[in-house]
Amino acid sequence: MIDNASSLSPLIHLVDDDAAVRDSLSLLISTVGLRVRAWSDPQTFVAEIDRTSIGAIVLDVRMPVLGGFTVLEHLAAKGVDHPIILLTGHGTVEMCRRAFKAGASEFLEKPVDDELLIDALQSAVRQHVRSRERLQADQQALDRYAQLSAREREVLSLIVEGLTNKEIGRALSLSPRTVETHRANLLAKLGMDSLAQVIRRYASLALG
């Protein structure tokens, strides 16, 4: 779950060169308890965004110097994974298609409907939180797997293939008791209580 502390709570980045739009949308977003930071200059935004933060981006398509689609390309190159909601006052079917192809999570026309925007933002934030939780869980799994010895990895791969302790022992020229010791050790290192959990979480790693 996301910490309630201000530094860790979701932050909405609002990027639009129109001051009136920034002011009105910032006020709207803040009314539902979301933090918002408004940016008038997309170049500064691209340079300064913290890609480790949790949140979402509301991005205008038509801006001087650096348009919304170009900003999308720069963010992707930086590895920014925040869901992005594109806004435009002159939307077309082709522009909508291009937006989703470029990775936008939503495409809304100005003047944007307040309820639609808030719903899209709340959905985007939930999506980002789930995505980061999955990434964190995957990294923890990799870190734990890296702690296994070469022999423990061999045992794990055979467990995943469905072999019994006796069969694993024969395959690796080990006694069943030694296999049991390796199995207990790898369960402890992986932080799992059962072989079923191990198989569900580590099957792809164990089988390469």
LOMI-902201 format. One record per residue (C-alpha): chain; residue number from 1; x, y, z. Coordinates in steps of 0.25 Angstrom, whole numbers, plus 5000, padded with zeros to 4 digits. Example, Ala and Ser with C-alpha at 12.3 -4.5 7.8 and 13.67 -1.06 7.14 Angstrom:
mol, seq, c1, c2, c3
A, 1, 5049, 4982, 5031
A, 2, 5055, 4996, 5029
//
This chain:
mol, seq, c1, c2, c3
A, 1, 5000, 5000, 5000
A, 2, 5004, 5015, 4998
A, 3, 5009, 5022, 5010
A, 4, 5000, 5034, 5014
A, 5, 5012, 5043, 5016
A, 6, 5012, 5054, 5006
A, 7, 5025, 5050, 5000
A, 8, 5020, 5036, 4997
A, 9, 5005, 5039, 4993
A, 10, 5001, 5039, 4979
A, 11, 5005, 5052, 4971
A, 12, 4998, 5056, 4959
A, 13, 5006, 5064, 4949
A, 14, 4998, 5074, 4940
A, 15, 5005, 5079, 4928
A, 16, 4999, 5090, 4920
A, 17, 5003, 5103, 4915
A, 18, 4990, 5110, 4917
A, 19, 4990, 5116, 4931
A, 20, 4975, 5116, 4932
A, 21, 4974, 5101, 4929
A, 22, 4985, 5099, 4939
A, 23, 4978, 5107, 4950
A, 24, 4964, 5101, 4948
A, 25, 4969, 5086, 4947
A, 26, 4979, 5087, 4959
A, 27, 4967, 5092, 4967
A, 28, 4958, 5081, 4962
A, 29, 4968, 5070, 4965
A, 30, 4972, 5075, 4979
A, 31, 4957, 5074, 4983
A, 32, 4958, 5059, 4983
A, 33, 4970, 5059, 4992
A, 34, 4980, 5056, 4981
A, 35, 4993, 5064, 4981
A, 36, 4996, 5072, 4968
A, 37, 5008, 5079, 4962
A, 38, 5005, 5088, 4950
A, 39, 5016, 5090, 4939
A, 40, 5015, 5101, 4929
A, 41, 5028, 5096, 4922
A, 42, 5028, 5082, 4916
A, 43, 5043, 5082, 4915
A, 44, 5045, 5085, 4929
A, 45, 5035, 5075, 4933
A, 46, 5042, 5064, 4925
A, 47, 5055, 5068, 4931
A, 48, 5051, 5068, 4945
A, 49, 5040, 5058, 4947
A, 50, 5044, 5047, 4958
A, 51, 5041, 5034, 4951
A, 52, 5041, 5026, 4964
A, 53, 5029, 5034, 4969
A, 54, 5015, 5029, 4969
A, 55, 5004, 5036, 4962
A, 56, 4999, 5040, 4948
A, 57, 5001, 5050, 4937
A, 58, 4991, 5059, 4931
A, 59, 4997, 5064, 4918
A, 60, 4992, 5074, 4907
A, 61, 4994, 5070, 4893
A, 62, 4996, 5084, 4887
A, 63, 5008, 5092, 4893
A, 64, 5018, 5100, 4887
A, 65, 5033, 5095, 4885
A, 66, 5029, 5081, 4891
A, 67, 5016, 5075, 4888
A, 68, 5009, 5064, 4896
A, 69, 5013, 5053, 4887
A, 70, 5027, 5057, 4887
A, 71, 5027, 5058, 4902
A, 72, 5021, 5044, 4902
A, 73, 5034, 5039, 4894
A, 74, 5043, 5046, 4904
A, 75, 5036, 5040, 4916
A, 76, 5037, 5026, 4910
A, 77, 5052, 5028, 4907
A, 78, 5054, 5032, 4921
A, 79, 5047, 5019, 4926
A, 80, 5035, 5027, 4932
A, 81, 5024, 5017, 4935
A, 82, 5013, 5027, 4940
A, 83, 4999, 5025, 4933
A, 84, 4997, 5037, 4924
A, 85, 4984, 5044, 4921
A, 86, 4985, 5053, 4908
A, 87, 4976, 5065, 4907
A, 88, 4973, 5072, 4894
A, 89, 4963, 5083, 4889
A, 90, 4963, 5077, 4875
A, 91, 4962, 5062, 4876
A, 92, 4961, 5053, 4864
A, 93, 4960, 5038, 4862
A, 94, 4974, 5037, 4857
A, 95, 4979, 5045, 4868
A, 96, 4972, 5036, 4878
A, 97, 4978, 5024, 4871
A, 98, 4992, 5030, 4871
A, 99, 4990, 5034, 4886
A, 100, 4987, 5019, 4891
A, 101, 4998, 5014, 4881
A, 102, 5008, 5023, 4888
A, 103, 5004, 5018, 4902
A, 104, 4994, 5027, 4907
A, 105, 4984, 5021, 4917
A, 106, 4973, 5031, 4913
A, 107, 4970, 5042, 4903
A, 108, 4960, 5053, 4907
A, 109, 4955, 5065, 4899
A, 110, 4955, 5079, 4905
A, 111, 4947, 5085, 4911
A, 112, 4948, 5072, 4919
A, 113, 4937, 5067, 4927
A, 114, 4941, 5068, 4942
A, 115, 4935, 5054, 4946
A, 116, 4942, 5047, 4934
A, 117, 4955, 5053, 4937
A, 118, 4954, 5050, 4952
A, 119, 4950, 5035, 4949
A, 120, 4961, 5034, 4939
A, 121, 4971, 5039, 4949
A, 122, 4967, 5030, 4961
A, 123, 4967, 5018, 4951
A, 124, 4981, 5022, 4947
A, 125, 4986, 5024, 4961
A, 126, 4981, 5010, 4965
A, 127, 4987, 5004, 4952
A, 128, 5001, 5010, 4955
A, 129, 5000, 5005, 4970
A, 130, 4997, 4991, 4965
A, 131, 5008, 4992, 4955
A, 132, 5019, 4996, 4965
A, 133, 5014, 4986, 4975
A, 134, 5016, 4975, 4964
A, 135, 5030, 4981, 4961
A, 136, 5034, 4981, 4975
A, 137, 5029, 4966, 4977
A, 138, 5036, 4962, 4965
A, 139, 5049, 4969, 4969
A, 140, 5048, 4962, 4983
A, 141, 5046, 4949, 4977
A, 142, 5059, 4951, 4968
A, 143, 5067, 4955, 4980
A, 144, 5063, 4943, 4988
A, 145, 5065, 4934, 4976
A, 146, 5079, 4939, 4975
A, 147, 5082, 4935, 4990
A, 148, 5081, 4920, 4986
A, 149, 5093, 4912, 4984
A, 150, 5095, 4905, 4970
A, 151, 5091, 4891, 4976
A, 152, 5078, 4897, 4982
A, 153, 5075, 4903, 4969
A, 154, 5076, 4889, 4962
A, 155, 5067, 4883, 4973
A, 156, 5057, 4894, 4971
A, 157, 5057, 4892, 4956
A, 158, 5054, 4877, 4958
A, 159, 5043, 4880, 4968
A, 160, 5036, 4890, 4958
A, 161, 5037, 4878, 4948
A, 162, 5029, 4870, 4958
A, 163, 5040, 4860, 4962
A, 164, 5039, 4853, 4976
A, 165, 5051, 4854, 4986
A, 166, 5055, 4840, 4982
A, 167, 5055, 4844, 4967
A, 168, 5063, 4856, 4970
A, 169, 5073, 4849, 4978
A, 170, 5075, 4839, 4967
A, 171, 5076, 4850, 4956
A, 172, 5086, 4858, 4965
A, 173, 5093, 4846, 4971
A, 174, 5089, 4850, 4985
A, 175, 5082, 4843, 4997
A, 176, 5067, 4846, 4999
A, 177, 5071, 4852, 5013
A, 178, 5081, 4862, 5006
A, 179, 5070, 4865, 4996
A, 180, 5061, 4868, 5007
A, 181, 5071, 4877, 5014
A, 182, 5073, 4885, 5001
A, 183, 5058, 4886, 5000
A, 184, 5056, 4892, 5014
A, 185, 5068, 4902, 5011
A, 186, 5062, 4907, 4998
A, 187, 5048, 4908, 5005
A, 188, 5054, 4917, 5016
A, 189, 5063, 4925, 5006
A, 190, 5051, 4928, 4997
A, 191, 5042, 4931, 5009
A, 192, 5031, 4921, 5005
A, 193, 5023, 4911, 5014
A, 194, 5020, 4901, 5004
A, 195, 5025, 4895, 4991
A, 196, 5012, 4899, 4984
A, 197, 5015, 4914, 4987
A, 198, 5029, 4912, 4982
A, 199, 5025, 4906, 4969
A, 200, 5015, 4917, 4966
A, 201, 5025, 4928, 4969
A, 202, 5038, 4922, 4964
A, 203, 5034, 4912, 4953
A, 204, 5038, 4922, 4942
A, 205, 5052, 4925, 4948
A, 206, 5055, 4911, 4952
A, 207, 5052, 4906, 4938
A, 208, 5060, 4918, 4932
//
